[in-house]
Amino acid sequence: MQIRKLITGTLLTAIVLIALNASAQLPFPPPPGSTAPPARNIQAEVAQMTQRYGLSEDQAKKVTTILQEETKKSEEVFNDTTLTMQQRFTRLQSLKKEEISRVSDVLTPEQKQKYEADVRPTPPAQSPASGAAPGLPNLPSN
């Protein structure tokens, strides 16, 4: 479940940062570094995936390449000041789906089943009594 937390945390952080940036939409680019997305630790993600799904060395290399490419694309979208907040959000969602699809293609059927269960979006909580903040997934703790 750590990978699910990591993926969800990364996505939520990107969404919050996009929302913050959108509230300050200016006709000129923001100062360098002021709205940079959080750094992604791809090696740590691949290490967690290797432990969780039993990736082979070849699979780990392929997943590393995929994550690097998708991170670069996400950073380009994030830094594109010509896009509105909604356009950025939509493109980032699309890139995340593309990443999940590309990683899934590298996995065996058993690994794929486990991975897709981990990255599947969790429906919003039915009531505040469920323990999750409204609109946020109720992730199990480790």
C-alpha positions in Angstrom: 0.0 0.0 0.0 3.0 2.3 0.3 3.1 2.7 -3.5 -0.6 3.7 -3.5 0.2 6.3 -0.9 3.1 7.6 -2.9 1.2 7.8 -6.1 -1.8 9.4 -4.4 0.4 11.8 -2.6 2.3 12.8 -5.7 -1.0 13.4 -7.6 -2.6 15.4 -4.8 0.5 17.5 -4.4 0.5 18.3 -8.1 -3.2 19.2 -8.0 -2.7 21.5 -5.0 0.3 23.2 -6.7 -1.6 23.7 -9.9 -4.5 25.2 -8.0 -2.1 27.6 -6.2 -0.5 28.5 -9.5 -3.9 29.1 -11.2 -4.9 31.6 -8.5 -2.0 33.7 -9.7 -2.4 33.4 -13.4 -0.3 36.2 -14.9 0.5 37.2 -18.4 4.1 36.4 -17.8 5.9 33.3 -16.4 6.4 33.0 -12.7 9.9 33.5 -11.2 12.0 30.3 -11.7 11.6 27.8 -8.9 8.5 29.5 -7.4 6.0 26.9 -8.6 8.1 23.9 -9.4 6.4 20.6 -8.7 7.8 18.5 -5.9 10.9 16.4 -6.9 10.0 12.8 -7.7 12.2 10.1 -6.3 12.0 7.6 -9.1 14.6 5.3 -7.7 12.6 5.0 -4.4 9.4 4.4 -6.4 11.0 1.6 -8.5 12.6 0.1 -5.3 9.1 0.0 -3.7 7.6 -1.5 -6.8 10.3 -4.1 -7.1 9.6 -5.2 -3.5 5.9 -5.1 -3.8 5.5 -6.7 -7.3 8.7 -8.7 -7.6 10.0 -6.8 -10.6 12.9 -8.4 -12.5 16.0 -6.3 -13.3 14.7 -5.8 -16.9 11.3 -4.7 -15.7 12.8 -2.3 -13.2 14.9 -0.7 -15.9 11.9 -0.3 -18.2 9.7 1.1 -15.3 12.5 3.6 -14.5 12.6 4.8 -18.1 8.8 5.1 -18.2 8.7 7.1 -14.9 11.5 9.4 -16.1 9.7 10.1 -19.4 6.3 10.7 -17.8 7.8 12.9 -15.1 9.5 15.0 -17.8 6.2 15.4 -19.6 4.4 16.3 -16.4 7.0 18.9 -15.6 6.6 20.4 -19.1 2.8 20.6 -18.6 3.2 22.0 -15.1 5.6 24.8 -16.3 3.5 25.7 -19.4 2.2 29.1 -18.5 0.0 29.3 -21.5 -2.3 26.6 -20.0 -5.2 27.3 -17.6 -5.5 25.5 -14.4 -8.2 23.2 -15.9 -6.1 22.4 -18.9 -3.1 21.6 -16.7 -5.2 19.4 -14.5 -6.7 17.6 -17.5 -3.4 17.0 -19.1 -1.8 15.8 -15.9 -4.6 13.4 -15.4 -4.1 12.1 -18.9 -0.4 11.7 -18.4 -1.0 9.8 -15.1 -3.3 7.4 -17.0 -0.7 7.0 -19.7 2.0 6.2 -17.1 -0.2 3.6 -15.4 -0.9 2.0 -18.8 2.7 2.0 -19.9 3.9 0.5 -16.5 1.1 -2.1 -16.7 2.3 -3.2 -20.1 5.7 -4.1 -18.6 4.2 -6.3 -15.9 3.2 -10.0 -15.8 -0.5 -10.7 -15.5 -0.1 -11.3 -11.7 1.9 -8.2 -11.2 -0.4 -6.1 -13.3 -3.5 -7.2 -11.3 -1.8 -6.2 -8.0 -0.5 -2.9 -9.5 -3.8 -1.9 -11.0 -5.6 -2.6 -7.7 -3.0 -0.3 -6.0 -3.4 2.6 -8.4 -7.1 2.3 -9.0 -8.8 5.5 -7.7 -10.7 5.1 -4.5 -14.3 6.4 -4.5 -14.9 9.4 -2.1 -15.9 8.5 1.4 -19.7 8.0 1.9 -19.7 9.9 5.2 -17.2 11.7 7.5 -17.6 8.8 9.9 -15.5 6.7 7.5 -12.4 8.4 8.7 -11.3 10.0 5.4 -11.4 13.6 4.7 -14.2 14.4 2.3 -13.1 13.8 -1.3 -9.9 12.2 -0.3 -9.2 8.4 -0.5 -9.2 6.5 2.8 -5.7 4.9 2.5 -4.8 2.2 5.0 -1.8 3.0 7.2 1.2 0.7 7.3 
